[in-house]
Amino acid sequence: MPELKNERAIAEQFLKEMLKADDTGNYELFVKHYEEKDLVDFSPERFEHDIKHMQARNRKNFG
């Protein structure tokens, strides 16, 4: 089942990028794979707000 191995690698890469975007607050990296229509009302400011609240809930609020 080599095709599943490729799909898994793609999914793992996507997850790594999303986690890095969360950890670093990188909006561009976070939205990299989204279509414009899916980003309506999801601005960099909204992303930053959401990340701060997630980090606070996870006790990772640094400031």
N, C-alpha and C positions, 0 to 999 in steps of 0.2 A: 504494500500500500504506500508507494512513494508519494502519491498525490496528497495523502494526509500529512505526510512529513513536511511537504512544502507549505501546506495550509497552516500547520502548527507554527512553522518558522515565521510566517507572515503575521500570525496572531501574536506571537511572542514579541516580535519587533514593534508592532503597534502598541502593545501594552507597555513595553519599555519606554517608548516615546511619550505616551500619555502620563506615566508615572514621573518621568523626568520633567515634563511640562508642569505637572502639579507641584513638584518639589522646587522648581526654579521660578515658577510664576511666568512661564513663557507662553504667552497667548498664541503666538504664531505657530509654535510647535504643537500646541494643543489642537488647533483647528486645521492643521495641515491636511488631514484626510476628509474633512467635511465639505459638503457642497454649500455654495452660497445660500441656497434656499433654507438650509438647516441652521444657518447662523443669524437669521432674523432675530433681532432683540438680544443677541448675545455678543455684546461689545467687549473690548479689552477691560473696560471698567467693571462690567458685570463679572467677567472671569476673575479679576483681581478680588472682588468682593466675595465671590463664592469660595475662592482658594483660602482667603483669610478665615472664613467661617469654618471651613473643613479642617484647617490646621488647628484652630482653637478647639474644635470638638475633639480632635486627636491629641490635644495637649502639646501641640507643636507651634503655638503662637509665639513668634519671635519678636513681636514688636507691635 
